[in-house]
Amino acid sequence: MASWSAPTFSLVEYFESQTLFQCGYCKNVACSVSNGMWAHSLTVQDYQDLIDRGWRRSGKYLYKPVMNKTCCPQYTIRCRPLQFQPSKSHKKVLKKMLKFLAKGEISKGSCEDEPMDSTMEDAVAGDFALINKLDIKCDLKTLSSDLKGGIESEEKKKENSLKKEGPKELIHPQAIEEKLGSGEPSHSIKVHIGPKPGKGADLSKPPCRKAKEMRKERKRLKLMQQNSAGAFEGFQAQGQPASLLPKAKSNQPKSLEDLIFESLPENASHKLEFTRFLVDSPLEAEYPANGPECGYGSFHQQYWLDGKIIAVGVIDILPYCVSSVYLYYDPDYSFLSLGVYSALREIAFTKQLHERTSQLSYYYMGFYIHSCPKMRYKGQYRPSDLLCPETYVWVPIEQCLPSLDNSKYCRFNQDPQAVDEGRSKDLNRLRVLHRRSTMPYAVYKNYQEDPSEEEGVLEYANLVGQKCAERMLLFRNSPPAP
């Protein structure tokens, strides 16, 4: 990947002992194992490199499952939006939303019948507890009032003025739940943070006339390719414009954008709107000239239905991907499969960002847990890849599944000679923050009183890799040498 220059430094504090805790997937006690560290600040490039080595964040806490020890191995998964085609179940969710918005129709049956539904129970990461659904319900409604009040005072377009308060924390600081970019648990968490309304193209808004015309043009081009050149020229010779060409049935499936942005009638029963705001996180916001208009960092995306907030998503926009973090939603609207719907919108949003920033072309969905059947739904977003836990290369999920059917823990890289190319190769170049001074580890060693401390530092360096070890500042608080 291309180099990325960041204007600030990441500052992390590594926890040197592995943590045993109750698994949120298999529910067994003291069998889930992970490494962790606290991010006081984090550049988007450093976090990009960390998640490409199996790390994930929940708030400012970063964790990495110990894959060959933990009871339910969690494999980093990414979707390739540029080649993504919605499945039948995805189309069903989009059509269900369209019918509800256009006619107020509520589909019969349980949304739990659909794979990758937001009603799934997700597990926690790290040694924390599952999120309480009742708390999520209450806090989401409180958040709705808070955000609505803020927006009304800013835009001065709302009729009622609500009391303006800062948005309340939706999760307990020690409750972690990963949001699958694809619609995780019923209290799923998913972060869809983006630019405020009016700043650049926004997939959260209905397509404008220009966008519709562009789609028409694409359809005309497809039609031209399907018809023989002679027939097309003959039709043109009669003085008929291309826009009047007879519509031929196309075998091409509808794109995700066509399904999401299908026009609603003027008298639609409901109105769904989206707004995006920056969110507090360890990621430092960055606005490079060649980056997306909204910049890089962490964002909230709010889903407003008829003026009422029904879901809040959280995403990280990084140099090469959109990383889905959390999704909170009002359970009264679970029939809309908001987890799946929001994931599909995030995939479409990634494609939009790619148009301006070509290297941003992946959608990270968190972890794929094959040993937990209800967590396999992320694998339905194709094409997608899993991260090899030993060499940190991406492997198409189709190649990984046969191995995972036989063993919970697998090395996906089929080359037995391949090694972790990003591993720590020179510990002395690791950067340390000690007594308010930055220094290479080679200098810091002179301050160490406990020789065994080097073992923990080496463990940290191997987990984060050489690039991050050289860029990030590792906070150490050893007493000065005598």
Secondary structure, DSSP 8 states (H G I E B T S, - for coil): ------SS--EEEEEEEEEEE--TTT--SS-EEEEEEEEEEB-HHHHHHHHTTT-EEETTEEEEE-TTTSSS--EEEEE-GGG----HHHHHHHHHHHHHHHH----SS-GGGSTT-TTB-----SS-B---HHHHHHHHHHHHHHHHHHHHHHH---SS---------SS-TTB-----TT--BTT---B-----TTSS--TTS---HHHHHHHHHHHHHHHHHHS-HHHHHHHHHTT--GGGS------S---HHHHHT----TT-S--EEEEEEE---SB--B--TTS-TT-BEEEEEEEEETTEEEEEEEEEE-SSEEEEEEEEE-GGGGGG-HHHHHHHHHHHHHHHHHHHSTT--EEEEEEE-TTSGGGGGGGGSSSEEEE-TTT--EEEHHHHHHHHHH-SS------TT---TTS---GGG-EEEETTEEEEHHHHGGG-S-TTHHHHHHHHHHHHHHHHHHHSEEEE------
